[in-house]
Amino acid sequence: MFGLLSCTDAIPSVYLFESTPLGDDGLKGWGSEANVRYPEFIAQGETIGFPAPSFGANIEPYRTAFDHALEVLSARGYEVKPGPNAYAGDGIGISSTPESCGREFTEMYCADDTAVLIACGGGELACETLASVDLDAVRAAKPKWFEGYSDNTNLTFTLTTLCDVASVYGPCASTFGMEPWHTCVEDALGTLSGSSAFLDEGGVPHIVANSYPRHEVEGLKDAEHPLAPYNCTALSLRRVLSNGEMRIGDGAAYMEGRLLGGCMDILAMLVGTRFDQVKAFNERYADDGVIWFLESCDLNPMSIRRALWQMENAGWFDRVRGFVLGRPLCGAEPFLGLDAYQAACGILEKHHAPIIMDADIGHIPPSMPLICGSFAKVSCMGNDISIEQILR
């Protein structure tokens, strides 16, 4: 029997496993027997911290939306703590200097006065923040949920692949300021609080992320309307490539494996750096395999293809069990006769794994909150996608 899980139910605080140092670049990794560690869910009365490893909330419409998000989350029973750079804007492509942003993230992650962290916003150069984060200290600290997307892939992805800690690929802080909330915002908070979870017979939490029927084409949020909700008017049609056949709106696919991924703009940049430990991650979880969830921001179809080629040739897809691709923000229009679907499938189909496209992930709202590192069972039937995330 599965039982409903409330914020007050006793859940094992964290699934801890011993680690062993490895690596020759100053970053400690996990041994071959490592397992993903899952942080505690946040309870009412505990504190949500808001670091700014990418952009802060210093300009409109994000400042007003962020301020309102603090009010809304406070009204829902949580304490809130903006980080030192939450309103900063003196940085290049990030809120402040890389050293300041890295120090802020490290200190807020390792501190005992916050239960979860939500990134203030996306940006451009959080890779420079990553280089200033003390990952050894983060790895040694009690695991803590960190949620963000886009440029924050630099941290959501590396927390999982370098530290074996689950993270949430989901909305940044200002999204919680919209009025009224879209279901995906409720889902994001439900993921962090555990209110969306249920326990199986072994006491392991499961959280199911379901797709949404419509998506946004033209947004309403701007400096004059900072709290505008998502304008989801377009019917969402899923494309599925399975067994060599492309179906639109009536396809079916199923896959199981560890969820791993984020924004391709960022992931392709990490390939080959000292922060690229994906092949080691693949080997640690070889029995589970990997489901890659991928989306893009600034990439056109050719750039998408180059990014996937680079990831593939770095061995990232060696243990792939399936792909879930979000709607591309800037890659919808064909470029030199190549569209985003052709760009992706031309690289990915050779792995003979199901490919689900136009999923609710990434920069075109709404977006399902996904737990990076969780073991997932993903199904697509027609236009409905269900991702059951098992915290084991």
N, C-alpha and C positions, 0 to 999 in steps of 0.2 A: 504493500500500500504506500502511495505517495501522500505525504502530509503537507499542508500549506505551511509556509514559513513566514513568521512575522519578525519584525525587528527585535522583538524581545525574546524570541526563541534562542535557546542555547545552541550555538554553532561552534564547533572547534575553532578557536581564535585564529589559528593559522596552521596550514599543513606544512610543517617544517621538515627539512631533510638536511643531513650533513653535507657539507661541500668540501672539495679539495682544491687547493690552489693549482692553477695551470696557466699557461701563456707566458710569453717572453716579452710582453710589451708593457708591463706594469699593471695590466688589468687582470684581476683574478677571475677565473671561470669556475664552472662546476665540473665535477667528475662525471664519469660515464653513467653513474647510477643516480644522477640528480633528478629531481622532479620539480615541476612548477609549484611555487608557493603562492597561496592565495591570501590576501589581506583580510582583516576583519571587515564586516559590513559596518557602516556608520549607524549609530543610534541617535535618536533625538536627544538634544542636550550636548552632543559632541560637536567638535569644531571642524568646519570645512576651511581649508587654507587655499589661497589663490596666488600662486607664484606666476611670474611672467617670464618664462624661459624664451618665449618668442615675443610678439608685441604685447604691450600692456593695454589698458583701457584709458588712454590719454586723449583720444579724439572722439568726436561724434561720428556715428550714433552709438559707438561702443561704450563711451563713458556713462551716458545716461542709462543705457541698457544694463551695464554692469552694476551701477548703483542700485537700480531697481531689483536686479537679481539678488543682491545682498539683502534687500528688504523682504523679498518674497521668501527666500530661504530661511531668514530669521523668523518670519511669521509661521513657517512650517516646523519650527522647533529646533533649528540648528544654530549654533554659534558660527560666526563668520570672521575670517581673519585675512584681509588683503595683505599680500606680501609687500616688502619694501619697494619693489618695482612695479606694483600693480598699476600705478598711474604715471609711471616714468615714460619719457619719450626722447631721451637723449642718446639712444643707441642707434646703430646703423642696421636696419633690418630686424632688430630686436628691441626690447624695451630700454635697455641700458647697455653697459659694456659687457662683453662676454664673461669677464671675471666676476662682475657683480651679479649677472644672471645665473651663472653657475654656482656661485656661493649661495645665493638665495634659494635655489632649488635644493641643493645639498642640505642646507640647514633646515629648511621646512620639511623635507622628507625625513630627516633623522630626528627631528624634534618630537617630543611627546605631547605637545599642546595642539596638534591637529590630527584628525582621524583619517581624512582623505584630502587629496589635492586636486583642484580643477584648474587647468591653465586659463589665464586671463583671455588669451586670444591666439590666433594664428600669426603668421608673419613670414619672414624670408630667410633668416640666417641663424636659426636655432642650432645649426650644426656647430657654430662657434661657441654657443652656450654649452653644448655637449662636451666639447673639449675642455671646459673648465669645471665640469661636474666631477666631484670626487666619487667615482663609481665604486671604489672599494668600500668607502664609508656607507654608501647607499646599500650595497649588497649586504653589508654586515648589520644594517639596521633592521628593526622590525618591519616587515612588509607593510606597505601602505598603498591604497588605491591612488593611482594618478590617471586622470582623465583629460583627454585633449585629442585634437586631430590635426590634419594638414601638417604644418611645420613642426608640430609637436610629435610627429612620427619619430623625430630624432630621439625622443625619450620613451615614448610608449613602446617602440620597437626594441630599443636597446635594453630597457628594463627587463624585457622578456628573454631576449637572446643572450644577453651578457650576464644578467643577474638571476635568471629563472624566476622572475616575479611577474605575476599576471598584471596587466594594465587594461584600461578601458579606452578603446578608440571611439570617442563620442564627443558631444558638443562642448564647446568652450564656455566660459562663464557668462558672457553677455547673452547667450541664447536663453538662459534661465530667467532673463528679464522680459521676455516677450509676454504679451497679454492678448488673448489667453494662451496657455501652454498648448503646444501640439502634443499628441500622444507620445511622440518620440522623446520629448523632454521628460514626461512622466516616466517613460521607460528607462531613461538614463539615470534619473534619481532612484528608481526602483532597483537598478543594478547596483548602485553604490550602497543603498540601504539594505538590500536583501529582501525588500518587500515583494519583489518580482520572483523570488526563488521558491522552490519546493525541495524537500528532502526525499531522497530515495530510501529504500529499505536499509541501506548501509549507512545512512546519515550524511550522504554526500549531496551538497547543494546542486541543483540544476536551475538554470535561468534560460528561458526561451525568448529569443528575439524574433518577432514576426514582422514581415514587410507591411507596407502601407499602400492603400489602393491608388493614391494620387501623389504627384510631385509638383514642385514649383517650377514655373518657367520664367515668370517675372516677379521679382521680389518687391515687397512694399516698404521694407525697412530702409530708411535714409536718415539724414541729420534732422529732418523735420518730423519724422515718424520713427523714433528710435525703439519704440516698444511694439511695433507692428508685428503681427503673427506671420507665420508662413502662409503664402498664397498658393496653396496646392490645388491646382485646377486641372492639370494634365493627367490623363489616365496612364498608369504605369504598366507598360508591356515588357515582360521579361523575355530575353533571348536565351536559348539553351542550345549549346552544341554538345551532342552526345552521340557516340558511335558514328561520327562523321556526318551527322545530319543536324542542320540548323532549324530550330523551330522558334516561332515568335508568338507568344501568348498562349501556346498550347503544348509547350514542351514539358519534359519531366526529367529530373536528375536527382541523384542521391549520392552523398559522399560522407566519409567520416575521417577525422584527423585533428591534429592540433591547429587551432586558428593562429595565423601569423600574417602580418601585412601592415598596410597603411597607405600613405600617399606615395605614388611612384616617383614623383618629382624628388622626394627625399630619399627613398630607398635606393634608387639608381646611383645617387651621389655617395651613399655609404659603402657601396661595393668596393672591396679592395682596400679599404682603410683599416686602421687598427680597431675600429668599432665593428668590423664585419666578422662575426663569429657564427655565421649562419650554417656553414657546413658542419661545424661542431654541434650546433643545435640539432641539425638534421640527424646526426648520428646518435645523439642522446635519446631522441624520440623516434628512432627508426621504426620501431614496432607500431607506433601510432600513425606515422606519416603526417604530412602537413597539408592543410587547406589554406591556400593563399587568398586573402581578401585584399584587393587592390583597387585604388581609384586614383584619379589625376586631377590636377588643378590647372597649371599653365601649359601642359603638353599638348601639342597638335598630334595628329595621327602618326607622323613620322617619328616624333619624339617619343611617343608611347612605344612604338616598335623598337626604337633604339634602347629605351630603358629596359624593356623586357628581354631583349637580346643580351644586354649586359648582365642582368640578373641570372639569366639562364646559363650563360657561359662562365659565370662564377660558381656554378654548381648549386645555386639556391633552390632549384626545382627538382633536385635529384630524388627527393622523397615525397613528391607531390601526390596527393590523392584527389585534388580538385581545385578549381579556381572559382572565386566569386568576385566579379568585377562591378564596381559602381559606375554610375553615369559620369562620363568625362565632362568636366566643366568647360574646357576650351577645345575639346577634340571632336565635337559633334559633326562639324563640317568637314567634308573630304578635303584632303590636301594632296595635290598631284595625283588625283585619281584613287587615293587610298583613304578609306574611312576608318574610324576607330575600331570597329568590329573586325575588319580585315587585318588591321595592324596587330591587334591582340591575337586573334586566332591563328594568324600565319606563324607566330612563334609558339603559341601554347598548345595547339592541337597535336603536335608531334609527341606530346607526353601521354596521349591516349587517356586523359582524365577528363571528367565532365567539366564544362565551362558554363557558368551562369552569368549572364550579362545584364546590365541596367538594374542592378540591385540597389537597394536603398542604403548606400554607403558613400560618405564623402561630402563633396562641396555643393551638390544640388539637393536641397532639402526635399523630404525629411531623410534622416539617417538613423539606421538601427545602431544602438550602442553594442559594440562587440568586445568580448573579453579576450584580448590577445594572450595566447598561451593556454587557453582552456581547450579541453577535448570536446569536439563538436560533432553533432550529427546534423547535416544540412540537407534539406529536401526542398525541391521546387516542383510544384504542380501547377501548370498553367502560369498564372501571374502571382501566385502565392508562394512566398519563400518563408521557411521556418528554420531557425538555427537554434538547436538545443545545445546549450553550453554546459558541460559537466565539469565541475570544479574538482577534478581529481588529477 
